[in-house]
């Protein structure tokens, strides 16, 4: 784990005191994360079209070298929006009307409050158990990553690049991430 909190979400230039306070609070929380596979090396920093600060953290299956999710945080100085980036490339805005996207705008809310809200959400998502289900058949190998708590599919990979269904029970189930007690 890095010893310097400034390694998390490196921002070259702050556009406001609120942005700096938000980033410093989030960095302090991130520095305390002790979850394997979460490090400053997996973070991205950018700007939204309206100049809002956009921060992201990739979650990967380290064994398979597959990026599973990109957690995204948008801060505009007056609130925060959190969710999984649909593209993994930060090219679209988060849509607050979607059920898995969370927005917080409090009158009187401080940047530190918004950063704590964001850090709580990221920590919760980092702790979710993710499984990789594998099917090996003549002619193909299919892998599907899913959340163990909901069964929702995250991503899939197939040796023939074919989406598949009705495969029956997987040949193997591998727990890729389980830091629920971390």
C-alpha positions as CSV (number, residue, x, y, z in Angstrom):
1,X,0.0,0.0,0.0
2,X,1.3,3.5,-0.8
3,X,2.4,5.6,2.1
4,X,1.4,8.9,0.5
5,X,-2.3,9.7,0.2
6,X,-1.6,12.1,-2.6
7,X,-0.9,9.2,-4.9
8,X,-4.6,8.5,-5.0
9,X,-6.6,10.3,-7.7
10,X,-3.7,12.6,-8.7
11,X,-5.1,15.9,-9.8
12,X,-2.6,18.3,-11.5
13,X,-4.6,21.5,-10.9
14,X,-7.6,22.3,-8.7
15,X,-10.2,24.6,-10.2
16,X,-11.6,25.6,-6.8
17,X,-11.0,25.3,-3.0
18,X,-14.1,23.0,-2.9
19,X,-12.5,20.7,-5.4
20,X,-9.3,20.6,-3.4
21,X,-11.1,19.9,-0.2
22,X,-13.2,17.1,-1.9
23,X,-10.1,15.5,-3.4
24,X,-8.1,15.7,-0.1
25,X,-10.8,14.1,1.9
26,X,-11.4,11.3,-0.7
27,X,-7.6,10.7,-0.8
28,X,-7.4,10.3,2.9
29,X,-10.2,7.7,2.9
30,X,-8.7,5.9,-0.1
31,X,-5.3,5.7,1.6
32,X,-7.0,3.8,4.4
33,X,-8.4,1.1,2.0
34,X,-6.8,-2.2,2.7
35,X,-8.4,-4.2,0.0
36,X,-6.1,-6.2,-2.3
37,X,-6.4,-5.0,-5.9
38,X,-7.3,-1.5,-5.0
39,X,-4.4,0.9,-5.5
40,X,-3.6,4.4,-7.0
41,X,-2.4,2.6,-10.1
42,X,-6.1,1.7,-10.9
43,X,-7.4,5.3,-10.7
44,X,-8.2,7.8,-13.5
45,X,-8.8,11.5,-13.3
46,X,-10.6,13.6,-15.9
47,X,-13.1,16.4,-16.6
48,X,-16.7,16.2,-17.6
49,X,-18.0,18.4,-20.4
50,X,-19.1,21.1,-18.0
51,X,-15.7,21.0,-16.3
52,X,-16.8,18.9,-13.3
53,X,-14.2,16.7,-11.7
54,X,-14.4,13.0,-12.8
55,X,-12.6,10.4,-10.8
56,X,-12.6,6.6,-11.5
57,X,-11.3,3.4,-10.0
58,X,-11.0,0.2,-12.0
59,X,-11.9,-3.2,-10.4
60,X,-10.2,-6.1,-12.1
61,X,-9.8,-9.9,-12.0
62,X,-6.1,-9.9,-11.4
63,X,-5.6,-13.5,-12.3
64,X,-7.4,-13.2,-15.7
65,X,-6.2,-9.6,-16.2
66,X,-9.8,-8.5,-17.0
67,X,-11.2,-5.1,-16.0
68,X,-14.6,-5.9,-14.5
69,X,-15.9,-2.5,-13.5
70,X,-15.1,1.2,-13.5
71,X,-16.5,3.0,-10.5
72,X,-17.0,6.7,-11.2
73,X,-17.3,9.8,-9.0
74,X,-18.4,13.1,-10.4
75,X,-18.0,16.3,-8.3
76,X,-19.1,19.7,-9.5
77,X,-18.6,21.7,-6.3
78,X,-22.2,21.5,-5.2
79,X,-22.8,17.8,-5.1
80,X,-21.6,14.3,-6.1
81,X,-22.9,11.6,-8.5
82,X,-21.7,8.0,-8.2
83,X,-22.1,5.0,-10.3
84,X,-20.5,2.4,-12.6
85,X,-19.2,3.9,-15.8
86,X,-21.0,2.3,-18.7
87,X,-18.1,2.5,-21.1
88,X,-15.1,2.1,-18.8
89,X,-13.6,5.0,-20.7
90,X,-15.3,8.0,-19.0
91,X,-16.9,9.2,-22.3
92,X,-20.5,9.5,-21.2
93,X,-22.1,11.2,-18.2
94,X,-23.6,9.2,-15.4
95,X,-27.4,9.2,-15.6
96,X,-28.9,10.0,-12.2
97,X,-32.2,8.5,-13.3
98,X,-30.7,5.0,-13.4
99,X,-31.2,2.8,-10.4
100,X,-27.5,2.1,-9.8
101,X,-26.5,5.7,-10.0
102,X,-26.6,7.8,-6.8
103,X,-26.6,11.6,-6.5
104,X,-26.3,13.7,-3.5
105,X,-26.9,17.4,-3.5
106,X,-27.5,18.9,0.0
107,X,-27.9,22.6,0.5
108,X,-25.2,23.4,3.0
109,X,-23.3,20.2,2.1
110,X,-19.6,20.5,2.3
111,X,-17.0,19.0,-0.1
112,X,-15.8,16.8,2.8
113,X,-19.4,15.5,3.3
114,X,-19.7,14.7,-0.4
115,X,-16.2,13.0,-0.4
116,X,-17.2,10.9,2.6
117,X,-20.4,9.9,0.8
118,X,-18.4,8.9,-2.3
119,X,-15.8,7.0,-0.2
120,X,-18.5,5.1,1.6
121,X,-20.0,4.0,-1.7
122,X,-16.6,3.0,-3.2
123,X,-15.7,1.0,-0.1
124,X,-19.1,-0.8,-0.3
125,X,-18.5,-1.7,-3.9
126,X,-14.9,-2.8,-3.4
127,X,-16.1,-5.3,-0.8
128,X,-18.7,-6.9,-3.0
129,X,-18.0,-10.6,-3.7
130,X,-17.4,-11.3,-7.4
131,X,-17.3,-14.8,-8.9
132,X,-16.1,-16.1,-12.2
133,X,-18.1,-18.9,-13.7
134,X,-16.4,-21.0,-16.3
135,X,-17.7,-23.5,-18.9
136,X,-15.3,-25.5,-21.0
137,X,-16.8,-27.4,-23.9
138,X,-15.6,-28.9,-27.2
139,X,-14.9,-25.8,-29.3
140,X,-15.2,-23.1,-26.8
141,X,-14.5,-21.8,-23.3
142,X,-16.9,-19.3,-21.8
143,X,-16.4,-17.2,-18.7
144,X,-18.9,-15.0,-16.9
145,X,-18.2,-12.7,-13.9
146,X,-21.1,-11.9,-11.6
147,X,-22.0,-10.4,-8.3
148,X,-22.5,-13.3,-5.8
149,X,-25.0,-11.2,-3.8
150,X,-27.4,-10.6,-6.7
151,X,-26.3,-13.0,-9.4
152,X,-26.2,-10.0,-11.8
153,X,-23.7,-10.6,-14.7
154,X,-20.9,-8.0,-14.9
155,X,-18.9,-9.0,-18.0
156,X,-18.3,-12.1,-20.1
157,X,-15.6,-13.5,-22.2
158,X,-15.8,-16.3,-24.8
159,X,-13.1,-18.0,-26.8
160,X,-15.3,-17.6,-29.9
161,X,-16.6,-14.1,-28.9
162,X,-20.1,-15.4,-28.8
163,X,-22.7,-14.6,-26.1
164,X,-24.1,-17.8,-24.8
165,X,-27.0,-18.9,-22.6
166,X,-28.5,-22.2,-21.4
167,X,-25.0,-23.6,-20.7
168,X,-26.2,-25.4,-17.6
169,X,-24.2,-25.3,-14.3
170,X,-20.7,-24.0,-14.7
171,X,-17.8,-26.4,-14.6
172,X,-15.9,-24.2,-12.2
173,X,-16.8,-21.3,-9.9
174,X,-13.9,-19.1,-8.8
175,X,-14.2,-16.4,-6.2
176,X,-12.3,-13.5,-7.8
177,X,-13.0,-10.9,-5.1
178,X,-14.4,-11.3,-1.6
179,X,-13.4,-8.6,0.8
180,X,-16.7,-8.4,2.6
181,X,-14.9,-8.8,5.9
182,X,-11.9,-6.5,5.0
